[in-house]
């Protein structure tokens, strides 16, 4: 995988028509949807029918859509509430080895400002009033589904666990992540189990 500069998107020059992420080039085929990327990658995994059904559970698509269209949407306004939070969010840019020093600082400064400005647009688009409360409501959907299980479907990790983990991992290290885990011991325990 490569990190895409959100200002120049120069890493996407291989795609003439599509300039957004996620995008994958697999065997010269461009794939632009998360679920389609997952489907393509998993088509290369050789599992017997039982192992496949145990990992790719019948609710995998449901949880993929939820993690992408609900959880990720509610995370965004929570990591961009202020310039400081946006600045923290763009801290990753300082560690991208393929970017020049100028690109790193430009992405962090301009990206932080643009993210803060976009916060209001995102909240309006999705009718988000109280981003913390509404995020907690979405997290409760997952926590309720987990119940007392170690993973969503018991003691073995499944693809829905990986999908939700991936979205939450994207903010690991940020203040919002710390607050989420401190306020949700069940979620924190589950996250640490997946992380092992």
C-alpha positions as CSV (number, residue, x, y, z in Angstrom):
1,X,0.0,0.0,0.0
2,X,1.0,3.6,-0.5
3,X,0.1,6.8,1.3
4,X,-1.7,9.2,-1.0
5,X,-0.9,12.9,-0.6
6,X,-4.4,14.4,-0.1
7,X,-3.2,17.7,-1.6
8,X,-1.6,16.6,-4.8
9,X,-2.9,13.0,-5.2
10,X,0.2,12.4,-7.3
11,X,0.3,8.8,-6.2
12,X,-2.9,8.2,-8.1
13,X,-1.5,9.2,-11.5
14,X,-1.9,5.6,-12.7
15,X,-5.7,6.2,-12.6
16,X,-6.8,8.7,-15.2
17,X,-10.4,9.0,-14.2
18,X,-10.6,8.1,-10.5
19,X,-8.8,10.2,-7.9
20,X,-10.1,9.1,-4.6
21,X,-9.2,6.4,-2.0
22,X,-9.6,3.6,-1.5
23,X,-8.3,2.4,-4.9
24,X,-6.4,-0.8,-5.6
25,X,-4.7,-2.0,-8.7
26,X,-4.8,-5.8,-8.7
27,X,-3.5,-7.6,-11.8
28,X,-3.9,-4.4,-13.9
29,X,-7.5,-4.0,-12.8
30,X,-8.5,-0.8,-11.0
31,X,-10.9,-1.4,-8.1
32,X,-12.5,1.6,-6.3
33,X,-14.9,0.3,-3.7
34,X,-13.8,-1.1,-0.3
35,X,-16.1,-4.1,-0.6
36,X,-14.9,-4.9,-4.1
37,X,-11.3,-4.6,-3.0
38,X,-11.9,-7.0,-0.2
39,X,-13.8,-9.4,-2.5
40,X,-10.9,-9.3,-5.0
41,X,-8.2,-9.9,-2.4
42,X,-10.1,-12.7,-0.7
43,X,-10.7,-14.4,-4.0
44,X,-7.0,-15.2,-3.9
45,X,-7.2,-16.9,-0.5
46,X,-7.6,-20.6,-0.8
47,X,-9.8,-21.8,2.0
48,X,-12.0,-24.9,2.1
49,X,-15.7,-24.3,2.3
50,X,-15.9,-24.7,6.1
51,X,-13.0,-22.4,6.9
52,X,-14.3,-19.8,4.4
53,X,-17.8,-19.9,5.9
54,X,-16.3,-19.6,9.4
55,X,-14.3,-16.6,8.5
56,X,-16.5,-14.9,6.0
57,X,-19.7,-15.0,7.9
58,X,-23.1,-14.4,6.4
59,X,-23.1,-10.9,8.0
60,X,-19.7,-9.8,6.6
61,X,-21.3,-7.4,4.0
62,X,-23.6,-5.9,6.6
63,X,-20.7,-5.1,8.9
64,X,-18.6,-3.8,6.1
65,X,-21.3,-1.4,5.1
66,X,-21.8,-0.4,8.7
67,X,-18.1,0.2,9.4
68,X,-17.7,2.2,6.2
69,X,-21.0,4.1,6.0
70,X,-21.8,4.6,9.7
71,X,-18.7,4.1,12.0
72,X,-16.2,5.9,9.7
73,X,-18.7,8.7,9.0
74,X,-19.2,9.4,12.7
75,X,-15.5,9.1,13.4
76,X,-14.6,12.0,11.0
77,X,-16.3,14.8,12.9
78,X,-14.9,13.5,16.2
79,X,-11.3,13.7,15.0
80,X,-11.7,17.2,13.4
81,X,-13.7,19.1,16.0
82,X,-10.9,21.7,16.5
83,X,-7.7,22.7,14.7
84,X,-5.7,20.9,17.4
85,X,-7.5,17.6,16.8
86,X,-7.1,18.0,13.0
87,X,-3.5,18.8,13.5
88,X,-3.1,15.6,15.7
89,X,-5.0,13.6,13.0
90,X,-2.5,14.8,10.3
91,X,0.5,13.9,12.5
92,X,0.9,10.7,10.4
93,X,2.1,12.9,7.5
94,X,5.3,13.6,9.3
95,X,6.3,9.9,9.0
96,X,5.6,9.2,5.3
97,X,9.0,8.4,4.0
98,X,8.1,9.0,0.3
99,X,7.1,12.6,0.9
100,X,9.6,15.5,1.0
101,X,9.9,17.6,4.1
102,X,7.9,20.3,2.4
103,X,5.1,17.9,1.5
104,X,5.0,16.6,5.0
105,X,4.6,20.1,6.5
106,X,2.2,21.2,3.7
107,X,-0.1,18.2,4.1
108,X,-0.1,18.6,7.9
109,X,-0.8,22.4,7.9
110,X,-3.2,22.6,4.9
111,X,-4.8,19.2,5.6
112,X,-5.6,20.2,9.2
113,X,-7.2,23.5,8.0
114,X,-9.2,21.8,5.3
115,X,-10.4,19.0,7.6
116,X,-11.6,21.6,10.2
117,X,-13.5,23.4,7.4
118,X,-15.0,20.1,6.1
119,X,-16.2,19.2,9.6
120,X,-19.2,21.4,9.4
121,X,-20.1,20.2,5.9
122,X,-19.9,16.5,7.0
123,X,-22.0,17.2,10.0
124,X,-24.6,18.9,7.9
125,X,-24.6,16.3,5.2
126,X,-25.2,13.5,7.7
127,X,-27.4,15.6,10.1
128,X,-24.9,15.1,13.0
129,X,-25.7,17.4,15.9
130,X,-23.6,16.0,18.8
131,X,-20.8,14.1,17.2
132,X,-19.6,12.4,20.5
133,X,-23.1,11.2,21.5
134,X,-23.9,10.0,18.0
135,X,-20.6,8.2,17.6
136,X,-21.3,6.5,21.0
137,X,-24.7,5.4,19.7
138,X,-23.0,3.8,16.7
139,X,-20.3,2.2,18.8
140,X,-23.2,0.7,21.0
141,X,-24.4,-1.1,17.9
142,X,-21.1,-3.0,17.7
143,X,-20.8,-3.4,21.5
144,X,-24.4,-4.8,21.7
145,X,-23.6,-7.2,18.8
146,X,-20.5,-8.4,20.6
147,X,-22.4,-9.1,23.8
148,X,-20.1,-11.2,26.1
149,X,-18.2,-12.8,23.2
150,X,-14.5,-12.3,22.7
151,X,-15.1,-11.7,19.0
152,X,-18.4,-11.0,17.2
153,X,-19.1,-14.7,16.6
154,X,-17.5,-16.2,19.7
155,X,-13.9,-17.3,20.3
156,X,-12.7,-17.1,16.7
157,X,-12.0,-13.9,14.8
158,X,-14.1,-13.3,11.7
159,X,-14.0,-10.9,8.8
160,X,-16.5,-8.5,10.5
161,X,-14.1,-8.2,13.4
162,X,-11.3,-7.3,11.0
163,X,-13.4,-4.7,9.2
164,X,-14.5,-2.8,12.3
165,X,-11.0,-3.1,13.8
166,X,-9.5,-1.6,10.7
167,X,-11.7,1.5,10.9
168,X,-10.9,2.0,14.6
169,X,-7.2,1.3,14.1
170,X,-7.1,4.3,11.7
171,X,-7.5,6.6,14.6
172,X,-5.3,4.7,17.1
173,X,-3.1,7.1,19.0
174,X,-5.5,10.1,18.7
175,X,-7.2,11.6,21.6
176,X,-10.6,10.5,20.2
177,X,-9.4,6.9,20.2
178,X,-8.3,7.1,23.8
179,X,-11.6,8.6,24.9
180,X,-13.6,5.9,23.0
181,X,-11.6,3.1,24.6
182,X,-11.7,4.6,28.1
183,X,-15.4,5.0,27.9
184,X,-16.1,1.6,26.5
185,X,-14.2,-1.2,28.4
186,X,-16.0,-4.0,26.3
187,X,-14.8,-2.4,23.1
188,X,-11.3,-1.9,24.4
189,X,-11.1,-5.5,25.5
190,X,-12.4,-6.7,22.1
191,X,-9.9,-4.3,20.3
192,X,-7.0,-5.6,22.2
193,X,-8.0,-9.2,21.5
194,X,-8.1,-8.5,17.7
195,X,-4.8,-6.7,18.0
196,X,-3.0,-9.7,19.4
